[in-house]
Amino acid sequence: MTRVDGAAEEFVALGGDWEDIAQELARRKEERVVVNMGPQHPSTHGVLRLILELDGETVRETRVALGYLHTGIEKTMEYRTWAQGSVLATRMDYVASIMNEAGYCLAVEKLAGLTDRIPERAQVIRVLMMELARVSSHLVCLGSAGNELGGTTLMTIGFREREQILRFFEMVTGQRMNNAYFRPGGLAQDLPPGALDWLKGVYPSMVRGMDDFDNMVMANPLWKARTVGIGVLNLAACMALGITGPMVRAAGLPLDLRKDQPYSGYENYDFEVCTADTADVYGRYLVRSNEMRESMKIIAQCVDKLERMDAGPVMIDDPAIAWPAKLEVGPDGQGQAPGHVREIMSTSMESLIRHFKLVGEGFRVPAGQAFQAIEHAKGIFGVHLVSDGGTRPYRVHVREPSYNNLQSMAALCNGGTISDVVVCLASIDPVMGGVDR
């Protein structure tokens, strides 16, 4: 695409000698080329399309095209029970799926008036799982960004430590991702025997892995050359665009709902909100690196609380909501352990009938609406629910942080070089499953 004297012309090469085309383009005083990055480009973190207008190597205009991965999750939730919504919510930001479940379940509990009735043990386990998911998400962000800048070792370190978290998730929920472990009213099941001991065993190696990453990049002149002063988005721009999460904290604002609007007992944990004052790509990575260590502090506190806590329920004691059958991860990893089958089949006929009604029909939530926001790994994740008094939502709408954060791509990239586009995009850390929901 070229613009001459304000008029737009489009060049379509249909064959012939490329030198003739190149000479014609060179004859023009100003050359603008429109390039598509994606939706299949490996640097786009999924099916995202970036439309770049270039003047040589300089990006003059950036446009973001979404919708290639549209899943219809919000509309599908309106045709499922309140409990089944957790299975759909977990598939939005699949890199930190546990946190999606948390936001959804907390919104259902607020709407149903259950917030203060969730068992303490369930609350502590929720915080433990959410912080592990935060660390896992940041490891993917930092590791994949390192790989995109040519440092494959950075990716192997990040994914090596993330593997420990996925193993723990599988041990607890039966699934590595898309766990559907959080349920309205509590959790699907308690931690299995030995889970905390296993987590304590890998805890030191995970902290060392974070040190390895920092030692390789944070003072590396090549890393700093590609990130310092690149993709600057100051606090005023963040506020204007609704940017949250590590991006706004890298601009100096300590906005973190775990501190500002505590939920799930976060007010009982000792941790700091990490910020930076550079507002650039380097600052965003620095914030995420420091946040992982703060999350590890919270994880250690959760383990200590659970070890000192007596065994107790992890689901609300309400027969209108809690299933009579007690789920248990079996050898197949799908909750079909003999104890689970025996529990549902050996109780009274009334309990069996009630179990099937809760699974098939679901429980009712009073008419009304509620909004619940949490501090997701990517930023503020909010869920707005509307109930008409039935067994499924009348309307579900999600405020997904990656969707809002992608609005900043033009501000980050315009005026920079095409090589900086990948760096800026990686610093946003979008997951398209949440954007195209």
C-alpha positions as CSV (number, residue, x, y, z in Angstrom):
1,M,0.0,0.0,0.0
2,T,1.4,3.4,-0.9
3,R,0.1,6.9,-0.2
4,V,1.0,9.7,-2.7
5,D,-0.2,13.2,-2.1
6,G,-2.8,11.9,0.3
7,A,-4.3,9.4,-2.2
8,A,-4.1,5.7,-1.5
9,E,-3.0,3.2,-4.1
10,E,-2.8,-0.5,-3.9
11,F,-0.1,-2.5,-5.7
12,V,-1.0,-6.1,-6.6
13,A,1.9,-8.2,-8.0
14,L,0.5,-10.6,-10.6
15,G,3.8,-11.9,-11.9
16,G,6.5,-10.4,-14.1
17,D,9.9,-9.1,-13.2
18,W,10.1,-8.2,-9.6
19,E,12.8,-5.6,-10.4
20,D,10.2,-3.6,-12.4
21,I,7.9,-3.5,-9.4
22,A,10.8,-2.6,-7.0
23,Q,11.9,0.2,-9.3
24,E,8.3,1.6,-9.4
25,L,8.1,1.6,-5.6
26,A,11.5,3.2,-5.3
27,R,10.4,6.0,-7.7
28,R,7.7,7.0,-5.1
29,K,8.7,9.7,-2.6
30,E,6.9,7.8,0.3
31,E,6.5,4.1,0.6
32,R,4.0,2.4,3.0
33,V,3.7,-1.3,3.1
34,V,0.8,-3.1,4.9
35,V,1.9,-6.4,6.4
36,N,-0.3,-9.1,8.1
37,M,1.3,-10.6,11.2
38,G,-0.9,-13.6,11.9
39,P,-3.3,-15.1,12.5
40,Q,-0.9,-18.1,12.0
41,H,2.4,-16.3,12.9
42,P,4.2,-18.2,15.7
43,S,4.9,-15.0,17.6
44,T,1.2,-14.1,18.1
45,H,0.5,-16.4,21.1
46,G,-2.5,-17.9,19.2
47,V,-4.8,-16.8,16.5
48,L,-4.3,-13.1,16.7
49,R,-4.0,-10.9,13.6
50,L,-2.0,-7.7,13.6
51,I,-2.2,-5.4,10.6
52,L,1.0,-3.4,10.4
53,E,1.5,-0.4,8.2
54,L,5.3,0.0,7.7
55,D,7.5,2.7,6.4
56,G,10.6,0.7,5.8
57,E,11.3,-0.9,9.2
58,T,9.3,1.6,11.1
59,V,5.7,0.8,12.2
60,R,3.4,3.7,11.4
61,E,0.1,2.2,12.3
62,T,-0.9,-1.0,14.2
63,R,-4.4,-2.5,14.1
64,V,-5.6,-5.5,16.0
65,A,-8.0,-8.0,14.5
66,L,-9.7,-10.4,16.9
67,G,-12.3,-13.1,16.7
68,Y,-10.4,-15.9,15.0
69,L,-10.8,-18.1,18.1
70,H,-14.3,-17.1,19.1
71,T,-15.7,-19.8,21.4
72,G,-19.0,-18.4,22.5
73,I,-18.3,-19.4,26.1
74,E,-20.4,-16.6,27.6
75,K,-23.5,-17.6,25.6
76,T,-22.9,-21.3,26.2
77,M,-22.9,-20.7,30.0
78,E,-26.5,-19.5,29.7
79,Y,-27.5,-23.0,28.6
80,R,-25.7,-24.8,31.4
81,T,-26.3,-25.1,35.1
82,W,-24.5,-22.9,37.6
83,A,-22.1,-25.7,38.5
84,Q,-21.4,-26.5,34.9
85,G,-20.3,-22.9,34.3
86,S,-17.0,-23.7,36.0
87,V,-16.1,-26.2,33.3
88,L,-16.5,-23.5,30.7
89,A,-14.9,-20.7,32.6
90,T,-11.7,-22.7,33.1
91,R,-11.3,-22.8,29.3
92,M,-11.0,-19.1,28.7
93,D,-7.5,-18.2,29.8
94,Y,-6.2,-21.8,29.7
95,V,-2.7,-20.8,30.9
96,A,-4.1,-19.7,34.3
97,S,-7.4,-21.6,34.1
98,I,-7.8,-22.0,37.9
99,M,-8.1,-18.2,38.3
100,N,-11.0,-18.1,35.8
101,E,-12.8,-20.7,37.9
102,A,-12.2,-18.6,41.0
103,G,-13.7,-15.4,39.5
104,Y,-16.8,-17.3,38.2
105,C,-17.4,-19.3,41.5
106,L,-17.0,-16.2,43.7
107,A,-19.5,-14.4,41.5
108,V,-22.0,-17.3,41.8
109,E,-21.5,-17.4,45.6
110,K,-22.0,-13.6,45.9
111,L,-25.2,-13.8,43.9
112,A,-26.5,-16.8,45.9
113,G,-25.5,-15.3,49.3
114,L,-22.9,-18.0,50.1
115,T,-19.7,-15.9,50.4
116,D,-19.4,-16.1,54.2
117,R,-20.3,-19.8,54.3
118,I,-17.4,-21.2,52.4
119,P,-15.3,-23.5,54.6
120,E,-12.0,-22.1,55.8
121,R,-10.1,-25.1,54.4
122,A,-11.6,-24.5,51.0
123,Q,-10.6,-20.8,51.1
124,V,-6.9,-21.6,51.9
125,I,-6.7,-24.3,49.2
126,R,-8.2,-21.8,46.7
127,V,-5.5,-19.2,47.5
128,L,-2.9,-21.9,47.2
129,M,-4.1,-23.0,43.8
130,M,-4.6,-19.4,42.5
131,E,-1.0,-18.4,43.4
132,L,0.4,-21.5,41.8
133,A,-1.6,-20.6,38.7
134,R,-0.1,-17.1,38.8
135,V,3.4,-18.4,39.0
136,S,2.6,-20.9,36.1
137,S,1.2,-18.1,34.0
138,H,4.2,-15.8,34.6
139,L,6.7,-18.6,33.8
140,V,5.0,-19.1,30.4
141,C,5.1,-15.4,29.7
142,L,8.8,-15.0,30.6
143,G,9.9,-18.2,29.0
144,S,8.1,-17.7,25.7
145,A,9.2,-14.1,25.6
146,G,12.8,-15.3,26.0
147,N,12.4,-17.8,23.2
148,E,10.9,-15.2,20.9
149,L,14.0,-13.1,21.5
150,G,16.3,-16.0,20.6
151,G,17.0,-17.4,24.1
152,T,15.7,-20.9,23.9
153,T,17.2,-21.7,27.3
154,L,14.9,-19.2,28.9
155,M,11.9,-21.1,27.6
156,T,13.3,-24.4,28.9
157,I,13.8,-23.0,32.4
158,G,10.3,-21.5,32.5
159,F,8.6,-24.6,31.3
160,R,10.7,-26.8,33.5
161,E,9.5,-25.1,36.6
162,R,5.9,-24.8,35.3
163,E,5.9,-28.6,34.9
164,Q,6.2,-29.0,38.6
165,I,3.0,-26.9,39.1
166,L,1.1,-28.9,36.4
167,R,2.1,-32.1,38.1
168,F,0.7,-30.8,41.4
169,F,-2.5,-29.7,39.7
170,E,-2.8,-33.2,38.2
171,M,-2.2,-34.8,41.5
172,V,-5.0,-32.7,43.2
173,T,-7.6,-32.4,40.4
174,G,-6.9,-35.2,38.0
175,Q,-6.1,-32.7,35.2
176,R,-3.0,-30.6,34.2
177,M,-5.1,-27.9,32.7
178,N,-8.9,-27.0,32.5
179,N,-9.3,-28.4,35.9
180,A,-12.9,-27.4,36.9
181,Y,-11.7,-27.8,40.5
182,F,-13.4,-24.8,42.0
183,R,-17.1,-25.2,42.4
184,P,-19.8,-22.8,43.6
185,G,-19.7,-23.5,47.4
186,G,-16.2,-24.8,47.6
187,L,-14.0,-27.3,45.9
188,A,-14.7,-30.6,44.0
189,Q,-12.5,-32.5,46.5
190,D,-9.9,-32.1,49.2
191,L,-6.1,-32.4,48.6
192,P,-5.0,-36.0,48.3
193,P,-2.7,-37.6,50.9
194,G,0.9,-36.6,50.4
195,A,0.2,-33.6,48.1
196,L,1.5,-31.0,50.5
197,D,4.7,-33.0,51.2
198,W,5.3,-33.3,47.5
199,L,4.8,-29.5,47.0
200,K,7.2,-28.8,49.8
201,G,9.8,-31.1,48.2
202,V,9.8,-29.2,44.9
203,Y,9.5,-25.7,46.4
204,P,13.2,-25.0,46.8
205,S,14.0,-26.1,43.2
206,M,11.3,-23.8,41.9
207,V,12.8,-20.8,43.7
208,R,16.2,-21.7,42.3
209,G,14.7,-21.9,38.8
210,M,13.5,-18.3,39.2
211,D,17.0,-17.3,40.3
212,D,18.4,-19.0,37.2
213,F,16.1,-17.0,35.0
214,D,16.9,-13.7,36.6
215,N,20.6,-14.4,36.5
216,M,20.4,-15.0,32.8
217,V,18.3,-12.0,31.7
218,M,17.7,-9.2,34.1
219,A,21.3,-7.8,33.7
220,N,21.9,-9.3,30.3
221,P,22.9,-6.5,27.9
222,L,21.2,-8.2,25.0
223,W,17.9,-8.6,26.9
224,K,18.1,-5.0,28.1
225,A,18.8,-3.7,24.6
226,R,15.6,-5.3,23.4
227,T,13.4,-4.3,26.3
228,V,14.6,-1.1,28.0
229,G,12.8,1.9,26.7
230,I,10.7,-0.3,24.3
231,G,6.9,-0.2,24.3
232,V,6.6,2.6,26.8
233,L,3.0,3.0,28.2
234,N,2.8,5.6,31.0
235,L,0.3,5.6,33.8
236,A,-2.0,8.2,32.1
237,A,-2.3,6.0,29.0
238,C,-2.9,2.9,31.1
239,M,-5.8,4.6,32.9
240,A,-7.3,5.9,29.6
241,L,-7.2,2.4,28.1
242,G,-8.3,0.4,31.1
243,I,-5.0,-1.4,31.4
244,T,-4.5,-3.6,34.5
245,G,-2.2,-6.2,35.9
246,P,1.6,-6.2,35.5
247,M,1.3,-3.6,32.8
248,V,-0.2,-0.9,35.0
249,R,2.0,-1.9,38.0
250,A,5.1,-1.5,35.7
251,A,3.9,2.1,35.2
252,G,4.1,2.7,39.0
253,L,0.5,2.2,40.2
254,P,0.2,-0.5,43.0
255,L,-3.2,-1.7,41.8
256,D,-3.8,-5.2,43.1
257,L,-7.3,-6.4,44.1
258,R,-5.8,-8.9,46.5
259,K,-4.9,-5.8,48.6
260,D,-7.5,-3.3,47.5
261,Q,-10.6,-5.5,47.5
262,P,-9.5,-8.8,49.3
263,Y,-11.4,-12.0,48.5
264,S,-10.9,-15.6,49.6
265,G,-9.1,-14.4,52.8
266,Y,-6.2,-12.7,51.0
267,E,-6.2,-10.1,53.8
268,N,-4.7,-12.8,56.0
269,Y,-1.5,-13.2,54.0
270,D,1.7,-11.3,54.1
271,F,2.9,-10.2,50.6
272,E,3.9,-7.0,48.8
273,V,2.5,-5.5,45.6
274,C,5.3,-5.3,43.1
275,T,5.7,-2.2,40.9
276,A,8.3,-0.5,38.6
277,D,8.7,3.0,37.3
278,T,9.9,2.3,33.8
279,A,6.6,1.7,32.1
280,D,8.4,-0.3,29.4
281,V,8.8,-3.9,28.4
282,Y,11.7,-4.4,30.8
283,G,9.5,-3.1,33.7
284,R,6.7,-5.5,32.9
285,Y,9.0,-8.5,33.0
286,L,10.6,-7.2,36.2
287,V,7.2,-6.9,37.9
288,R,6.3,-10.5,36.8
289,S,9.6,-11.8,38.1
290,N,9.1,-10.2,41.5
291,E,5.5,-11.2,41.7
292,M,6.4,-14.9,41.3
293,R,8.5,-14.6,44.5
294,E,5.7,-12.9,46.3
295,S,3.4,-15.7,45.2
296,M,5.8,-18.3,46.5
297,K,5.7,-16.5,49.9
298,I,1.9,-16.8,49.8
299,I,2.1,-20.5,48.8
300,A,4.4,-21.2,51.8
301,Q,1.9,-19.5,54.1
302,C,-0.9,-21.6,52.7
303,V,1.0,-24.8,53.2
304,D,1.7,-23.8,56.8
305,K,-1.9,-23.0,57.4
306,L,-3.1,-26.3,56.0
307,E,-0.6,-28.3,58.0
308,R,-1.7,-26.7,61.2
309,M,-5.4,-27.0,60.3
310,D,-7.6,-29.9,61.3
311,A,-9.2,-31.9,58.6
312,G,-12.5,-30.4,57.6
313,P,-15.0,-29.9,54.7
314,V,-14.1,-28.2,51.5
315,M,-17.7,-27.8,50.3
316,I,-20.5,-25.8,51.9
317,D,-22.7,-27.9,54.1
318,D,-25.9,-27.3,52.2
319,P,-27.9,-30.2,50.8
320,A,-29.4,-27.9,48.2
321,I,-26.0,-27.2,46.7
322,A,-23.4,-29.9,47.7
323,W,-23.5,-33.2,46.0
324,P,-24.1,-36.3,48.2
325,A,-21.3,-38.2,46.4
326,K,-17.9,-37.2,47.6
327,L,-15.6,-37.0,44.5
328,E,-12.2,-38.7,44.7
329,V,-9.5,-38.8,42.0
330,G,-9.1,-42.5,41.0
331,P,-6.4,-44.4,39.1
332,D,-7.8,-43.1,35.8
333,G,-7.6,-39.5,37.0
334,Q,-11.2,-38.8,36.2
335,G,-12.8,-39.0,39.7
336,Q,-14.0,-42.6,39.4
337,A,-12.2,-44.0,42.4
338,P,-13.9,-47.0,44.1
339,G,-14.7,-44.8,47.1
340,H,-16.5,-42.3,45.0
341,V,-18.7,-45.0,43.4
342,R,-19.3,-46.7,46.7
343,E,-20.4,-43.4,48.3
344,I,-23.0,-42.6,45.7
345,M,-24.4,-46.1,45.5
346,S,-24.5,-47.2,49.1
347,T,-26.4,-44.3,50.7
348,S,-30.2,-43.9,50.7
349,M,-32.3,-43.9,47.6
350,E,-33.2,-40.2,48.4
351,S,-29.5,-39.2,48.4
352,L,-29.0,-40.9,45.0
353,I,-32.1,-39.2,43.6
354,R,-30.9,-35.8,45.0
355,H,-27.4,-36.4,43.5
356,F,-28.8,-37.0,40.0
357,K,-31.1,-33.9,40.3
358,L,-28.2,-31.7,41.3
359,V,-26.0,-33.0,38.6
360,G,-28.6,-32.9,35.8
361,E,-30.9,-30.1,36.8
362,G,-28.7,-28.0,39.1
363,F,-29.5,-25.8,42.1
364,R,-31.4,-22.5,41.9
365,V,-30.0,-19.1,42.5
366,P,-32.2,-16.2,43.6
367,A,-33.1,-13.6,41.0
368,G,-30.7,-10.7,40.9
369,Q,-27.3,-9.7,39.6
370,A,-23.7,-9.6,40.9
371,F,-20.3,-8.6,39.8
372,Q,-17.1,-10.1,41.2
373,A,-13.5,-9.1,40.3
374,I,-10.3,-10.8,41.2
375,E,-6.6,-10.1,40.5
376,H,-5.8,-12.5,37.7
377,A,-2.3,-13.1,36.5
378,K,-3.0,-10.9,33.4
379,G,-4.9,-8.2,35.3
380,I,-8.4,-7.6,36.7
381,F,-10.8,-10.5,35.8
382,G,-14.4,-9.7,36.4
383,V,-17.6,-11.7,36.1
384,H,-21.1,-10.2,35.8
385,L,-23.9,-12.7,36.4
386,V,-27.7,-12.1,36.1
387,S,-30.1,-14.7,37.5
388,D,-33.9,-15.0,36.9
389,G,-34.2,-17.4,39.8
390,G,-33.6,-20.5,37.7
391,T,-31.0,-23.3,37.7
392,R,-28.8,-21.6,35.0
393,P,-27.6,-18.0,34.4
394,Y,-29.9,-15.6,32.5
395,R,-26.8,-13.6,31.4
396,V,-23.0,-14.0,31.8
397,H,-20.4,-11.4,30.8
398,V,-16.7,-11.5,31.6
399,R,-14.3,-8.6,31.8
400,E,-11.2,-10.4,30.6
401,P,-7.9,-8.6,31.1
402,S,-6.1,-9.7,27.9
403,Y,-8.9,-8.3,25.8
404,N,-8.5,-4.8,27.4
405,N,-4.7,-4.9,27.5
406,L,-4.5,-5.6,23.7
407,Q,-6.0,-2.1,23.2
408,S,-2.5,-0.8,23.9
409,M,-0.8,-2.4,20.9
410,A,-1.0,0.7,18.8
411,A,0.4,2.9,21.6
412,L,3.2,0.4,22.2
413,C,4.2,-0.3,18.6
414,N,3.6,2.9,16.6
415,G,6.9,4.6,15.9
416,G,8.9,1.6,16.8
417,T,10.5,-1.0,14.5
418,I,8.8,-4.2,13.3
419,S,11.2,-6.3,15.5
420,D,9.8,-4.5,18.5
421,V,6.2,-5.6,17.7
422,V,6.9,-9.2,18.9
423,V,8.6,-7.9,22.1
424,C,5.6,-5.5,22.9
425,L,3.1,-8.2,22.3
426,A,4.9,-10.7,24.5
427,S,5.0,-8.1,27.3
428,I,1.2,-7.9,27.2
429,D,1.0,-11.8,27.5
430,P,-2.4,-12.2,26.0
431,V,-4.2,-15.6,25.8
432,M,-6.7,-15.7,23.0
433,G,-9.0,-18.2,24.6
434,G,-10.0,-15.4,27.0
435,V,-10.0,-12.7,24.4
436,D,-12.3,-14.5,22.0
437,R,-14.7,-15.9,24.5
